[in-house]
């Protein structure tokens, strides 16, 4: 299993549009992909699960993947999150 922590940077957090992008990206991998936030762990391929977490800007989350393409899955999802999902970025300290 591979996992990496990141911080959600986009102003609106993981609302519908970025959550949808994250789910679409996660779904493109064969590995089991999970998001860990606070004390919850959800399937990153589930839009309802992801939306239920209520992840805001500045939230620290962990991306976990387990399977044959786990390294690629984690690195691409981290890249997507750290890019701010193409939204206007607001740097947080």
C-alpha positions in Angstrom: 0.0 0.0 0.0 1.1 3.5 -0.8 -0.1 6.6 1.0 0.7 10.3 1.1 -0.7 13.3 2.9 -1.6 16.6 1.2 -3.5 19.8 2.0 -6.5 20.9 0.0 -5.6 24.3 -1.4 -8.6 25.4 -3.5 -10.8 28.0 -1.9 -14.0 26.0 -2.0 -12.5 22.7 -0.7 -13.9 19.4 -2.2 -17.3 20.7 -3.3 -19.1 19.0 -6.2 -16.9 19.9 -9.2 -13.5 19.1 -7.7 -14.9 16.1 -5.9 -16.2 14.8 -9.3 -12.7 15.4 -10.8 -11.1 13.5 -8.0 -13.6 10.6 -8.3 -13.1 10.4 -12.0 -9.3 10.3 -11.7 -9.5 7.7 -8.9 -11.8 5.6 -11.0 -9.3 5.4 -13.8 -7.0 3.1 -11.7 -7.4 -0.5 -10.9 -6.1 -0.1 -7.4 -8.3 0.4 -4.4 -8.1 4.1 -3.7 -9.1 5.7 -0.4 -9.3 9.1 1.2 -8.6 9.4 4.9 -9.9 12.6 6.6 -10.0 12.9 10.4 -11.3 9.6 11.6 -13.0 8.6 8.4 -11.8 6.5 5.5 -13.9 6.4 2.3 -13.6 4.9 -1.2 -12.2 7.6 -3.4 -14.3 6.3 -6.3 -17.5 7.2 -4.5 -18.8 10.7 -5.0 -21.3 10.4 -2.2 -18.6 9.1 0.2 -16.3 12.0 -0.7 -18.9 14.6 -0.4 -20.0 13.3 3.0 -16.5 14.2 4.4 -17.1 17.9 4.0 -13.5 18.7 3.2 -12.7 22.4 3.3 -9.7 24.5 2.2 -6.7 23.9 4.4 -7.8 20.4 5.4 -5.1 17.7 5.5 -6.1 14.4 3.9 -4.3 11.2 3.1 -4.6 9.4 -0.2 -4.1 5.7 0.0 -3.9 3.2 -2.8 -3.4 -0.6 -2.9 -3.0 -2.5 -6.1 -1.0 -2.9 -9.3 -1.0 0.9 -10.2 -1.0 2.2 -6.6 2.1 4.5 -7.1 0.7 6.1 -10.1 -2.8 6.5 -8.5 -1.4 8.3 -5.4 1.0 10.5 -7.4 -1.7 11.6 -9.9 -4.3 12.3 -7.2 -1.9 14.3 -5.1 -0.9 16.3 -8.2 -4.6 17.0 -9.0 -5.3 18.1 -5.4 -2.2 20.3 -5.2 -3.1 21.9 -8.5 -6.2 23.3 -6.9 -8.3 21.3 -9.5 -7.8 24.1 -12.0 -9.6 26.6 -9.8 -8.1 29.9 -8.7 -5.5 29.0 -6.1 -5.4 30.7 -2.7 -2.2 30.1 -1.0 -2.5 29.2 2.7 0.2 29.3 5.2 
